[in-house]
Amino acid sequence: MTSTALLPRSPRSRALWSSLLALAPTLGLGLGVGVATAGCEESPPASAYLTTPGGGGQYVRDSELLGHARIRPEVCDNVAENKPEQNRLDEKALIAFLQRQGFDVRPSRARPDLVYLDITNGGGSQPVRLRVAILDDANAAGKDLHDAILHHGPGSWGVHRGNLAVLAPIGSMDQILEFAGRSKLACWGVLTVAARDDDFVVPGGYMEF
């Protein structure tokens, strides 16, 4: 069960907390708060932000706006994984997929059900760290990712596939679409992005029903 003892309880306090997390790199703050959580819902360090370039418009139709963006169909052409997952997965499935896209992936296990994957050639000044939570089933993975990205606030995003929930570093919508399209993560898992009070699935790529 997720422990929320150290989390702000009121909506106003949670909004303030999210704002502080977003401003931490700019202000040079070290938010050394320990939060005992399950799955993906784990506070990232202040440095856990995308440093990859923008350019997401080439991967979507019409608009990059959250709620309007749609992955172009050609982005997922010839991606074998772009079909509903039937098997139970672990982090090796995602590692193998990313390696086939040409990425150097370095895993480190935090717990039996939580693995960090550092993509060292992701195109930014810092590695792209993905937090892979291994859940019981697809419903649990979808809920875990939903809760995690809403906790971290606007700019948080990730994908879920089968029983895996993958939380990615915070970024702008342009960065998110660029990296999700270039890495084909949008074709591997359900691409989900946080807004102010809810999250949105970016359609056009991998979907589960």
C-alpha positions, -999 to 999 in steps of 0.1 A, spaced: 0 0 0 13 35 -9 23 56 21 11 92 18 22 103 53 48 128 39 27 140 10 7 173 10 -30 165 17 -49 195 4 -52 203 -33 -37 237 -27 -7 222 -9 -2 196 -36 -2 223 -63 24 243 -43 45 212 -39 44 205 -77 54 241 -84 84 238 -60 95 206 -78 92 223 -112 112 254 -100 139 235 -81 165 233 -109 161 270 -116 163 281 -80 190 256 -71 170 239 -44 178 205 -31 144 190 -21 157 162 1 123 147 10 120 110 14 86 96 2 78 59 7 57 49 -23 50 19 -45 56 14 -82 64 45 -102 51 70 -77 85 81 -64 97 117 -63 125 122 -88 156 143 -79 155 179 -90 178 170 -119 154 144 -134 143 166 -163 146 160 -200 175 178 -216 167 164 -251 159 188 -279 125 197 -291 111 190 -326 80 170 -315 59 185 -343 74 160 -369 59 131 -350 23 144 -346 -6 155 -368 -18 191 -368 -10 203 -333 14 196 -304 -12 209 -279 -20 184 -251 -55 171 -258 -51 177 -296 -19 160 -305 -21 127 -323 9 105 -333 14 102 -371 6 67 -383 39 64 -401 58 68 -368 47 33 -358 50 16 -392 69 -16 -389 70 -15 -351 61 -51 -342 53 -42 -307 24 -19 -318 -3 -44 -308 -19 -52 -275 4 -71 -251 -8 -105 -240 22 -117 -219 35 -107 -185 66 -85 -189 96 -73 -169 122 -46 -176 140 -69 -201 112 -64 -226 117 -26 -226 155 -28 -226 155 -51 -257 130 -27 -275 151 4 -268 183 -14 -278 167 -23 -311 161 15 -316 198 21 -312 199 32 -276 225 24 -250 206 13 -219 221 8 -185 198 -8 -159 200 -6 -121 176 -24 -98 162 -4 -69 137 -31 -57 124 -64 -71 95 -44 -86 114 -12 -96 142 -8 -121 159 24 -134 170 25 -170 195 52 -180 196 59 -217 231 74 -221 227 84 -258 193 99 -257 203 132 -273 205 154 -243 232 167 -220 221 142 -193 210 105 -196 173 100 -199 163 80 -168 132 58 -170 116 43 -139 101 10 -147 76 -4 -122 66 -40 -125 30 -44 -115 5 -73 -112 -15 -66 -143 -24 -40 -169 -50 -23 -148 -25 -18 -119 1 -5 -144 -23 21 -158 -34 33 -124 2 34 -111 13 56 -140 -18 78 -137 -12 84 -100 26 90 -105 24 116 -132 -5 135 -115 16 135 -83 46 151 -102 24 175 -121 24 192 -155 53 181 -177 53 146 -162 47 117 -186 53 81 -193 40 50 -210 24 18 -198 23 -16 -215 8 -47 -200 19 -49 -164 47 -23 -168 45 14 -159 73 36 -172 77 71 -157 100 94 -177 117 127 -168 97 159 -168 98 179 -200 80 203 -223 53 189 -246 77 195 -275 104 175 -258 80 147 -248 66 142 -283 101 144 -298 116 118 -275 85 95 -275 84 96 -312 121 92 -319 125 64 -294 92 48 -305 81 46 -269 48 60 -282 45 28 -303 56 5 -274 33 18 -247 3 40 -241 17 76 -241 2 95 -212 10 131 -203 0 151 -172 -20 183 -174 -28 206 -145 -56 185 -130 -57 153 -151 -37 133 -176 -42 128 -213 -35 98 -235 -18 109 -268 -36 87 -294 -22 73 -327 4 50 -312 1 19 -290 -32 15 -273 -48 -10 -249 -85 -16 -245 
